[in-house]
Amino acid sequence: MKELVYKTVDGMQPRKKEVSIEEIEDRKKTHITKKWVCKYFVKSCHRFPAGENMQRWLVANQHRGSNVKNCHILRHMDSHTGDVKIVCKVIGEFFVVNDLTVMKILYANSLRVHMSRIK
């Protein structure tokens, strides 16, 4: 049997958004839980006057700071209980263009998998 749980969390700040999906599955001898969490933050917002060149600004600010993705993977195996935990996190940023407004979005995505034996 599989159970899916979908959550959308809107914080008190309009600059933060969180979406998570959790899948719980019981197989013959194994209990598997997978959780995918996506967090988005509006890092900066720049509005352009009608005559200013947005494309030139995007090219100039594209590689400023740390626009690279950071990825971290952690694996833990308990030899006594047989539990296995895997955590993968990716952090990065991208631009969103809407009319004459450019927003820089910071994201943090994580995938957690936990497998344990059913006794």
C-alpha positions in Angstrom: 0.0 0.0 0.0 1.2 3.5 -0.8 0.3 6.7 0.9 1.0 10.1 -0.7 0.9 13.4 1.3 1.1 16.7 -0.5 1.7 19.9 1.5 2.0 23.6 0.5 3.2 25.9 3.2 2.8 29.7 2.7 4.7 31.5 5.5 3.9 34.9 7.0 6.4 36.3 4.5 5.3 36.5 0.9 8.9 35.9 -0.2 8.9 32.2 1.0 7.1 29.2 -0.5 7.5 25.5 0.5 6.1 22.5 -1.2 6.6 18.9 0.0 5.5 15.5 -1.2 5.8 12.4 1.1 5.4 8.9 -0.1 5.1 6.0 2.4 5.2 2.4 1.1 5.1 -0.9 2.9 6.4 -3.9 1.0 6.7 -7.5 2.2 9.6 -6.9 4.6 10.5 -3.3 4.2 9.0 0.1 5.2 10.1 2.9 2.8 9.5 6.6 3.3 10.4 9.1 0.6 10.1 12.9 1.2 10.7 15.6 -1.4 10.8 19.2 -0.1 11.2 22.2 -2.3 11.8 25.7 -0.7 11.8 28.9 -2.7 12.8 32.4 -1.5 12.7 35.6 -3.4 16.3 36.9 -2.8 16.0 40.2 -4.8 13.7 42.0 -7.0 14.6 44.6 -9.7 12.1 46.7 -11.6 13.1 48.3 -14.9 11.9 51.6 -16.3 10.5 51.2 -19.8 13.6 52.4 -21.6 16.3 50.5 -19.7 17.9 47.4 -21.2 16.9 44.3 -19.1 18.9 41.8 -21.1 22.2 43.7 -20.6 21.5 43.8 -16.8 20.7 40.0 -16.7 24.0 39.2 -18.5 26.0 41.5 -16.1 24.4 40.0 -13.0 24.2 36.4 -14.0 27.5 35.2 -12.6 27.7 37.5 -9.6 28.0 35.8 -6.3 27.5 32.1 -6.1 25.1 31.2 -8.9 26.4 27.6 -8.9 24.5 24.7 -7.6 25.6 23.1 -4.4 24.8 19.4 -3.9 25.3 17.4 -0.7 24.6 13.6 -0.4 24.6 11.8 3.0 24.1 8.0 3.4 23.8 6.3 6.8 23.4 2.6 7.3 22.8 1.1 10.7 24.2 -2.4 10.6 22.4 -3.3 13.9 18.9 -2.5 12.8 19.3 -2.6 9.0 17.9 0.9 8.6 19.2 2.9 5.6 18.9 6.7 5.4 19.8 8.7 2.3 19.6 12.5 2.1 20.3 14.6 -1.0 20.2 18.4 -0.9 20.6 20.8 -3.8 20.8 24.5 -3.3 21.0 27.1 -6.1 19.4 30.2 -7.6 17.7 31.3 -10.8 16.1 34.4 -12.4 12.4 34.9 -13.1 11.3 37.6 -15.6 7.8 39.0 -15.4 7.1 42.0 -17.7 9.7 44.6 -16.6 10.5 42.9 -13.3 13.4 40.5 -12.6 13.4 38.4 -9.5 16.3 36.3 -8.2 15.0 33.1 -6.6 17.0 31.0 -4.2 15.9 27.4 -3.9 16.7 24.5 -1.6 15.5 21.1 -2.6 15.9 17.9 -0.6 15.1 14.3 -1.0 15.0 12.0 2.0 14.7 8.2 1.8 14.4 6.0 4.9 14.2 2.2 4.5 13.6 0.0 7.5 12.8 -3.6 8.1 9.3 -4.6 9.2 9.5 -7.0 12.2 
